[in-house]
Amino acid sequence: MERRVANKDAVKRSAIRSTKASAQLERRTVPTGFVRSERVSQFLVERRQRG
C-alpha cells in the first residue's frame, strides 16, 4: 500500500467527523433548534468569568 500524505484541512475535517460521531454514540448531541434557558446562559457566563 502506498503511503499518502494528508494535508492539515483533511486531518481537521476527519477530527470533526470523529468527534461528532463519538458524541452521537454517547448520546451527547443537542437537537437542532434547541435554545438554552436564560438561567443556564447566565450560569455559563458566570462560570467563564471565574476561570
C-alpha positions as CSV (number, residue, x, y, z in Angstrom):
1,M,0.0,0.0,0.0
2,E,1.4,3.4,-1.0
3,R,1.9,5.9,1.7
4,R,-0.3,9.0,1.4
5,V,0.3,12.5,2.8
6,A,-2.7,14.2,4.3
7,N,-2.9,18.0,4.5
8,K,-4.0,19.9,7.6
9,D,-7.5,20.5,6.3
10,A,-8.1,16.8,5.7
11,V,-6.9,16.0,9.2
12,K,-9.1,18.7,10.7
13,R,-12.2,17.5,8.8
14,S,-11.6,14.0,9.9
15,A,-11.3,15.0,13.6
16,I,-14.5,17.0,13.4
17,R,-16.3,14.0,11.9
18,S,-14.9,11.7,14.5
19,T,-15.9,14.0,17.4
20,K,-19.5,14.3,16.1
21,A,-19.8,10.5,15.6
22,S,-18.5,9.9,19.1
23,A,-20.9,12.4,20.6
24,Q,-23.8,10.7,18.8
25,L,-22.8,7.3,20.1
26,E,-22.6,8.6,23.7
27,R,-26.0,10.5,23.2
28,R,-24.4,13.9,23.8
29,T,-25.8,15.6,20.8
30,V,-28.0,18.7,21.1
31,P,-31.2,18.7,19.0
32,T,-31.5,21.3,16.1
33,G,-33.3,24.4,17.3
34,F,-32.6,23.9,20.9
35,V,-32.5,27.1,22.9
36,R,-30.8,27.4,26.3
37,S,-32.8,28.9,29.1
38,E,-31.8,32.3,30.4
39,R,-30.8,30.8,33.7
40,V,-28.4,28.4,32.1
41,S,-27.0,31.0,29.9
42,Q,-26.3,33.2,32.9
43,F,-24.7,30.3,34.8
44,L,-22.3,29.7,31.8
45,V,-21.4,33.4,31.6
46,E,-20.6,33.5,35.4
47,R,-18.6,30.3,35.1
48,R,-16.5,31.7,32.2
49,Q,-15.7,34.8,34.2
50,R,-14.3,32.8,37.1
51,G,-11.7,31.0,35.0
